[in-house]
Amino acid sequence: MIVYFGWDFFSKTIDYESYLYSAIWFLIILFLILVSAEINVKHMKLNSSEMDKKITKAILYTMFFLGLTFMFAHKQVKSVKDKKSTFGTILQLENNVVLISDSTNYFIGKTQNYLFYYHESTKQTDVIPVSKLIQLTIGNKLKK
């Protein structure tokens, strides 16, 4: 949680939602500790095998890390969609095509092979091969 607050403080994105996420994750971690302790008590009462203990821990940790991944993905989506964090990003493509992120059309992200550009009015996403990209100028103007 300290790392999370530090990240938000230095990236200048701290807001009400960040505090809410931090509080939720604090409660989740506390719950995870309590559930883990209770599971250990149950294993001791039932005299469970080591394999059962390992499987239970693997399931518990998998659920935790999936939740953590979901939280960070959701925060990134909100940043791009609501705060327009990619505002001003310029994609220069072949044939003199230029796409500029604004409040209704914006750059979502990039993988190794593709770029993603979303049109809010039509709710469509352009998937552009990286091979067609000449220049990518990343804008990072968070709108509050």
C-alpha positions as semicolon CSV with decimal commas, in nm:
position;residue;x (nm);y (nm);z (nm)
1;M;0,000;0,000;0,000
2;I;0,291;0,235;0,072
3;V;0,425;0,165;-0,277
4;Y;0,080;0,242;-0,421
5;F;0,060;0,580;-0,241
6;G;0,418;0,658;-0,343
7;W;0,342;0,578;-0,707
8;D;0,033;0,799;-0,704
9;F;0,212;1,083;-0,526
10;F;0,503;1,093;-0,768
11;S;0,292;1,039;-1,080
12;K;0,061;1,325;-0,973
13;T;-0,252;1,112;-1,014
14;I;-0,364;1,095;-0,651
15;D;-0,738;1,143;-0,618
16;Y;-1,043;1,017;-0,429
17;E;-1,043;0,693;-0,628
18;S;-0,683;0,621;-0,526
19;Y;-0,775;0,654;-0,160
20;L;-1,074;0,428;-0,213
21;Y;-0,862;0,162;-0,387
22;S;-0,604;0,182;-0,110
23;A;-0,868;0,137;0,160
24;I;-1,024;-0,155;-0,028
25;W;-0,687;-0,323;-0,074
26;F;-0,599;-0,271;0,290
27;L;-0,924;-0,448;0,385
28;I;-0,859;-0,724;0,129
29;I;-0,510;-0,785;0,266
30;L;-0,644;-0,790;0,621
31;F;-0,917;-1,032;0,510
32;L;-0,656;-1,247;0,333
33;I;-0,448;-1,267;0,651
34;L;-0,754;-1,362;0,859
35;V;-0,872;-1,621;0,605
36;S;-0,521;-1,766;0,582
37;A;-0,503;-1,800;0,960
38;E;-0,848;-1,960;0,970
39;I;-0,752;-2,203;0,693
40;N;-0,442;-2,302;0,891
41;V;-0,660;-2,371;1,197
42;K;-0,895;-2,586;0,986
43;H;-0,599;-2,776;0,838
44;M;-0,470;-2,846;1,189
45;K;-0,814;-2,965;1,309
46;L;-0,868;-3,186;1,006
47;N;-0,503;-3,301;0,999
48;S;-0,482;-3,218;0,627
49;S;-0,203;-3,342;0,406
50;E;0,075;-3,112;0,289
51;M;-0,062;-3,132;-0,066
52;D;-0,403;-3,003;0,050
53;K;-0,232;-2,714;0,230
54;K;-0,031;-2,625;-0,078
55;I;-0,336;-2,638;-0,307
56;T;-0,535;-2,417;-0,069
57;K;-0,254;-2,160;-0,052
58;A;-0,212;-2,166;-0,431
59;I;-0,585;-2,098;-0,480
60;L;-0,583;-1,818;-0,223
61;Y;-0,275;-1,647;-0,369
62;T;-0,404;-1,688;-0,725
63;M;-0,728;-1,515;-0,630
64;F;-0,531;-1,234;-0,465
65;F;-0,301;-1,176;-0,764
66;L;-0,590;-1,192;-1,011
67;G;-0,767;-0,927;-0,804
68;L;-0,453;-0,714;-0,796
69;T;-0,415;-0,746;-1,173
70;F;-0,779;-0,653;-1,225
71;M;-0,744;-0,347;-1,001
72;F;-0,442;-0,209;-1,187
73;A;-0,600;-0,282;-1,526
74;H;-0,920;-0,105;-1,419
75;K;-0,719;0,194;-1,295
76;Q;-0,536;0,215;-1,629
77;V;-0,863;0,193;-1,826
78;K;-1,014;0,472;-1,614
79;S;-0,701;0,680;-1,668
80;V;-0,722;0,650;-2,047
81;K;-1,100;0,669;-2,082
82;D;-1,206;0,921;-1,817
83;K;-0,895;1,128;-1,749
84;K;-0,781;1,119;-2,113
85;S;-0,425;1,037;-2,006
86;T;-0,317;0,982;-2,368
87;F;-0,455;1,322;-2,475
88;G;-0,227;1,474;-2,736
89;T;-0,071;1,146;-2,853
90;I;0,008;1,166;-3,225
91;L;0,021;0,862;-3,452
92;Q;0,180;0,924;-3,791
93;L;0,103;0,639;-4,029
94;E;0,190;0,555;-4,387
95;N;0,027;0,757;-4,666
96;N;0,039;1,077;-4,455
97;V;-0,239;0,962;-4,221
98;V;-0,219;1,137;-3,882
99;L;-0,431;1,040;-3,581
100;I;-0,431;1,275;-3,282
101;S;-0,579;1,177;-2,946
102;D;-0,842;1,422;-2,832
103;S;-1,144;1,401;-2,602
104;T;-1,346;1,167;-2,828
105;N;-1,084;0,975;-3,029
106;Y;-0,786;0,846;-2,840
107;F;-0,490;0,615;-2,837
108;I;-0,561;0,321;-2,606
109;G;-0,231;0,141;-2,613
110;K;0,016;-0,069;-2,802
111;T;0,136;-0,428;-2,814
112;Q;0,442;-0,555;-2,991
113;N;0,255;-0,585;-3,323
114;Y;-0,049;-0,356;-3,300
115;L;-0,168;-0,009;-3,197
116;F;-0,519;0,054;-3,068
117;Y;-0,708;0,377;-3,139
118;Y;-1,065;0,421;-3,006
119;H;-1,350;0,633;-3,150
120;E;-1,594;0,717;-2,870
121;S;-1,878;0,835;-3,096
122;T;-1,900;0,509;-3,293
123;K;-1,767;0,287;-3,011
124;Q;-1,520;0,131;-3,252
125;T;-1,153;0,055;-3,215
126;D;-0,901;0,073;-3,496
127;V;-0,637;-0,199;-3,473
128;I;-0,335;-0,075;-3,667
129;P;-0,031;-0,291;-3,745
130;V;0,289;-0,141;-3,606
131;S;0,445;-0,189;-3,949
132;K;0,226;0,100;-4,077
133;L;0,353;0,334;-3,802
134;I;0,609;0,597;-3,899
135;Q;0,618;0,794;-3,575
136;L;0,444;0,778;-3,237
137;T;0,453;1,087;-3,015
138;I;0,318;1,005;-2,673
139;G;0,110;1,271;-2,502
140;N;0,055;1,245;-2,129
141;K;-0,174;1,526;-2,029
142;L;-0,398;1,419;-1,743
143;K;-0,721;1,616;-1,745
144;K;-0,895;1,656;-1,409
